[in-house]
Amino acid sequence: MAEETRSFQVRGVKVEVVRKDIKNLHLGVYPPMGRVRVAVPLVISDEAVRLAVVDKLGWIKRQKAKFAKQPRQSQREMVNGESHYFLGKRYRLRVHEVAAPARVAVRGIASLDLFVRPGATAAQREEALLVWYRAQLKALIPTLLDKWQPVLGVQASHWGVKKMKTKWGSCNTVAKRLWINLELAKKPAMCLEYIVVHELVHLIERSHSDRFTALMDGFLPNWRSCRETLNAGVLGHEVWAY
């Protein structure tokens, strides 16, 4: 039976319910906006799901409040002195207008140099930075795949980087295709590794089941710490429809 996904309200809280062929109910609250998701065995009734959510309502609201307080950047204006992040470190932007193709370079431990053509708009400057972020991730990910695929005994058929508003990463287990969120270029390197491992483990166990958690514990014992670091970091200015 294919997965069935729908949503309903429980005392003012929107809950996404995914029915699938699993043994236990799994409830989670996910960043960046505190999306509530419940993975439910096929045999459990809607009423049982509602009761399970009501039982955890206090914890759910605390988690949602924590995400609501998470620091978020304002809309970036792409001007000198503005803060930007790369691999978890904060840099001050230095904009240089040059008669040459756009490029970005890290200078020292505190500056991010952005070279753009004279008259480049804020949108064009931001696009140049995003192109650079994408290139950095594409340079880092192959090393992580080479490290972890033999350990896990799996092989992705394809992987890519794209802006994602709902997930840090995704895995199509049928096509064995991985997608990594472009936003991870701003996060500490261990967060990128955690997401790569997380998505590769889905090639072994499709759902976030007890087996999935046990596999993560076995292969990457500090994954919870990585997740906490990732979820506690400063978010970009994008409006995440999570």
C-alpha positions in Angstrom: 0.0 0.0 0.0 1.3 3.5 -0.9 1.9 6.1 1.8 -1.1 8.2 2.6 -0.5 11.8 3.7 -3.0 14.3 5.1 -3.3 17.0 7.7 -5.7 17.9 10.5 -5.9 20.3 13.4 -5.4 19.2 17.0 -6.4 22.0 19.5 -5.1 24.6 17.1 -2.0 22.8 16.0 -1.7 21.6 12.4 -0.4 18.1 12.2 0.8 16.3 9.1 -0.1 12.5 9.3 1.7 10.0 7.1 0.4 6.5 7.1 2.9 3.8 6.1 3.8 0.2 6.7 5.7 0.7 10.0 5.3 -0.8 13.5 5.4 2.2 15.8 4.0 5.7 15.8 6.7 8.4 15.4 6.0 12.1 16.2 8.4 14.9 15.5 8.5 18.7 15.4 10.8 20.0 12.6 12.6 23.2 11.8 12.6 25.9 10.7 9.0 26.7 11.4 8.0 23.9 13.8 6.2 21.6 11.4 4.5 18.7 13.3 4.6 15.4 11.5 3.4 12.0 12.7 4.4 8.8 10.9 1.6 6.2 11.7 1.2 2.5 11.2 -1.6 1.6 8.9 -3.6 -0.1 11.6 -3.8 2.8 14.0 -7.1 4.8 13.9 -7.4 8.5 13.5 -8.7 8.8 17.0 -5.7 7.1 18.4 -3.5 9.5 16.4 -5.3 12.5 17.9 -5.0 11.1 21.4 -1.2 10.6 20.9 -0.8 14.2 19.7 -2.9 15.5 22.6 -0.7 13.6 25.0 2.4 15.3 23.6 0.8 18.7 23.1 2.8 20.4 25.8 6.1 19.2 24.4 5.0 20.0 20.8 4.2 23.6 21.8 7.6 24.0 23.6 9.4 22.8 20.5 7.4 25.1 18.2 8.2 28.0 20.6 11.9 27.2 20.4 11.9 27.3 16.6 9.9 30.6 16.7 12.7 32.2 18.7 15.5 30.9 16.5 17.5 33.8 15.2 16.9 34.7 11.5 18.7 37.0 9.2 16.9 40.0 7.8 16.7 40.4 4.0 20.3 40.7 2.8 21.1 43.9 1.0 24.5 42.7 -0.3 26.4 45.7 0.9 29.8 46.3 2.5 30.0 45.1 6.1 27.0 42.9 6.0 27.2 39.5 7.8 27.2 36.3 5.7 27.9 32.7 6.8 30.1 30.0 5.3 30.6 26.6 7.0 29.3 27.9 10.3 31.6 31.0 10.4 30.4 34.6 10.1 32.1 36.8 7.5 31.8 40.5 6.7 31.0 41.1 3.1 33.3 43.3 1.0 31.9 44.3 -2.4 34.3 45.1 -5.2 33.1 46.4 -8.6 35.4 45.1 -11.4 35.1 44.8 -15.1 35.2 41.0 -14.9 32.9 38.0 -14.3 31.5 37.7 -10.8 33.4 35.7 -8.2 33.7 35.2 -4.5 36.8 34.7 -2.3 37.3 34.1 1.4 40.0 36.6 2.7 41.6 35.8 6.0 39.3 34.7 8.8 36.7 37.4 8.7 36.1 38.7 5.2 34.2 37.5 2.2 35.1 39.3 -1.0 32.5 39.6 -3.6 33.6 40.8 -7.1 30.8 42.0 -9.4 30.5 44.2 -12.4 29.8 47.9 -11.8 26.2 48.6 -11.3 25.3 45.1 -10.3 22.0 45.0 -8.4 21.5 43.4 -5.0 19.7 40.5 -6.7 22.7 40.0 -9.0 25.1 40.2 -6.2 23.1 37.6 -4.2 23.0 35.3 -7.2 26.7 35.5 -7.5 27.1 34.5 -3.9 24.6 31.6 -4.3 26.5 30.3 -7.3 29.6 30.3 -5.1 27.9 28.5 -2.3 26.6 25.9 -4.7 30.2 25.3 -6.0 31.5 24.9 -2.5 29.0 22.3 -1.6 29.6 20.5 -4.9 33.3 20.3 -4.0 32.6 19.0 -0.5 29.9 16.4 -1.1 31.9 13.9 -3.2 34.4 13.5 -0.4 31.7 12.7 2.0 30.0 10.2 -0.4 33.4 8.5 -1.0 33.8 8.3 2.8 30.3 7.0 3.8 29.0 5.0 0.9 31.5 2.1 1.4 30.8 2.2 5.2 27.1 2.0 4.7 27.2 -0.4 1.8 25.0 1.8 -0.4 25.5 3.8 -3.6 23.6 6.9 -4.7 22.9 7.0 -8.4 22.8 10.8 -8.5 23.0 13.7 -6.2 22.5 17.4 -6.5 22.3 20.7 -4.7 19.2 23.0 -4.7 17.4 25.5 -2.6 14.8 23.7 -0.5 12.2 25.3 1.7 11.0 22.2 3.5 14.0 20.0 4.2 17.8 20.0 4.7 18.0 17.0 2.4 15.9 14.4 0.6 16.3 10.9 -0.7 14.4 9.3 -3.5 14.9 5.7 -2.4 13.6 4.2 -5.7 15.8 6.3 -8.0 18.6 6.4 -5.3 18.8 10.2 -5.8 19.9 12.6 -3.1 19.3 16.3 -2.9 21.2 18.6 -0.5 19.8 22.0 0.6 22.0 24.9 -0.6 21.5 26.5 2.8 23.9 23.9 4.2 26.8 25.8 2.7 26.3 28.3 5.6 26.3 25.7 8.3 29.2 23.9 10.1 30.8 21.1 8.1 29.6 18.5 10.6 26.0 19.5 9.7 26.6 18.8 6.0 28.1 15.4 6.9 25.1 14.6 9.2 22.6 15.3 6.4 24.6 13.3 3.8 24.7 10.3 6.2 21.1 10.7 7.1 20.0 10.6 3.4 22.3 7.7 2.6 20.9 5.7 5.5 17.5 6.1 3.9 18.8 3.8 1.1 18.9 1.1 3.8 15.8 2.1 5.8 13.2 4.2 4.0 11.3 5.6 7.0 12.3 7.2 10.2 11.7 4.0 12.1 13.4 2.6 15.1 15.7 0.7 12.8 16.6 4.0 11.1 17.5 5.5 14.5 19.5 2.5 15.4 21.5 2.7 12.2 22.2 6.4 12.7 23.3 5.6 16.3 25.7 2.9 15.0 27.2 4.8 12.1 27.2 8.4 13.4 26.9 8.3 17.2 27.0 12.1 17.5 24.2 12.7 15.0 21.9 14.2 17.6 24.5 16.8 18.5 24.9 17.6 14.8 21.1 17.9 14.4 20.9 20.2 17.4 23.7 22.4 16.0 22.0 22.6 12.7 18.6 23.4 14.1 20.0 26.0 16.5 21.9 28.0 13.9 20.9 31.3 12.3 18.4 30.8 9.5 18.5 32.7 6.2 16.0 35.4 5.4 13.9 33.2 3.1 10.3 32.5 4.2 10.5 28.7 4.7 7.1 27.1 4.0 8.0 24.2 6.2 
